[in-house]
Amino acid sequence: MASPTQLNCGNLQGIKSDDAIRKIRSEALTADDYDKDDFHDILLMCNDKENNFVQHVGIPSVHCYSKEQLDILKKLIKSQNAVTGYMDATGTLVRKIDKNSKRVLYYVVVINVPLPRNSSVTCPVVEMISSAHDIVAISQWLNAFKAFVLKHKLTWPDGMVLPPYSITLTGVTEYWLKTMTGLMSRS
């Protein structure tokens, strides 16, 4: 990249276009991928014994959680009596497989982990990428995670904070937790 002095002298070779910067960023993000194809990449990641993050790959969803995420949650539960999970979904983080595929959403439950000096970091606990946006898909994801949590002898949560606009997430989570706390406002 050209320095400001070189640019002032007319050396414009170091200037990168927006497209070039996007391509460089994309190549950097895919450098550690197992495969160029997104679906094959996730399948290979799931089969890698060294990588225990991707727990389930299927059509139409991928479930992601790990023992390390659970360890953070365990430590937090020991230091605090109650830990609140925040659940949401977005469609802006995951690209479609092709132009004809359904919208793909990224679902996540996060917790706030306190850090020194009164700061904190938001940490994902369980994640799902899915083109199915119904109660069945979300319930399967949460129930698979619940089995993982109980297998590792961790206490099951009592509450979850949800966005007020998400009727599907609210319905599933009420069933999943049996009790609710949070931002639900129903008229």
N, C-alpha and C positions, 0 to 999 in steps of 0.2 A: 504494500500500500504506500502510495506517495505521501511524503510529509507535507505539512502546510507550506513550507518554504519552496519545495519542489513544485507544488501546485501553483503558487504565485508566479513562478518562473515559466509556467506554461507546460510543465510535465503532467499531462493528463492520463498517462498510461496506468497509473495506480488507482484510478477511480473505477469502482465496480458499479454496475447497474443494479437496480433492485432485483431483477431476475437472476443475475449472477450471484448476488448475496443469498437469495432464497435457495439456489442450487447448492451453494457451498454449505449452507446450514443443513439442508436436507441430506447431503452426503455425510456430513459429520454425525447427524442423528442416526443414520443407518449403518455406520461403520461397524458396530458390534452385532448387527443382525445375523441370525443364522441363515436366512434366506431373503431374497429380494421380495418374494411374494409374502404379504402380511400374514395370510392364513397359515402357510407352511412355516413361517418364522415362529408363530405361536405354537404350532404343533411340535416343532423341534425343541422349543424352549420347555414345553411341558414334559417331554421325554428325557430331557437332560437331568441326570441324577444330581449334578452340582447345583442346579437352579431349582429351588423349591417354591418359587413364587407363584407360577401358574399352576393351579390345582386341577382345573377341569377345562377341556376344550371341547366344544360341541357346536352344533349349529342349532340355535342361533346365538349362543352365548359363550363367553369365556369368564371363568371365575378366578380371581387372583387374591391370595392371602398367604402369609408365611408364618412360620414359627417365630421369626424375629419380630414381626409385627405384634404377635401375641405376647412375646416377652416384654415389649414396651408397655402393653396394656396391663400385664401382671404387675410390673413395677409401679405403675400409676395407681392401681387398685390398692396395693400395699401402703402407699404413701397418702392416699386419699380414700375416704370411705365410699364416695360415689364418683363415678366417672360418667360423663354425658357424651353420647355419640351423636354426631350431626350427620344426617343422611340427605343426599341430594343427587340429582342427575343432570347431565348436560349433553348436548349434541354437538358442541363446538370443538371438542378435543379429539374426536376420532373421525378419520376419513372413511367414506363409503368404500366398499370393496370395488364396486363398479357403478356406472351411471344408473343402472336398472335396480340396484339393491335398495332395500328399505333403509330408512334413517337409522344410524347406529348411535346408541347412547352410551355414555360412561356413567355408571352408578358408583357411588362411593359412600362409605361411612368413615368419618374422620373424628379424631379426638384432639383436644388441645393438650400438649405436653409442656409443663412449666420448665423454664430454663433459668439459669442464674440471672440476677439483676432484674427481677420482675418482668421478664420477657417470656414468650412461649412460642412454640412452633406447632403448626397444624400437621398431624400425622395420619395418613390413611391406615385404616385397620382392615377393611375388606373392600374389594373392588370388583366390578363386573363390566364387561363390554358386551352389549347385546343389541340385536336388531328386533328382539321381541320385547314389547313394552306392556306386558300384561301381568296380572297377579300370579299366574302360574310360573313364569320365568323368574320373577322377583322372589317369589316364595321358595323356589328350588335353590336359588343362590343363597338366600339367608338361611335356609335349613341346612344346606351343606356346610356353611360357615358355623352354624350352631353345633353341628356334630363335631366339627374340628375343634371348637372351643371346649366342648364337654369332654372330648377325648383327651385333651391336655389339662383336664381337671381345673378349669377356670370357672369362676362364678358367672352365671348368665346375667346380662344387664336387666335392669328394671325399667329403663326409659330410654327414649330416643327423641331428639329434637328434629322436627321435619319442617320443610318449607310449607307455608300455609296454602299454597296453590296446588299441592300435589295430592290429589284424591287417591290415586293408585297407591302411592307410597304410604299414605296414611292408613288405608285399609289393610294393606299387607302387614305393616308394622304393628298395628293394633293386634292382629292375629298372632304375629310372631312373638311379641313381647307380653301379650295379655294385659299389660297396663301401659298407659301413655303419659308422657310429660312433654311439654314443649309448646311449639308455636301454632297449634292447630286452632283455627278460628272458623267455626261453622255457623252459618246463618240459618 
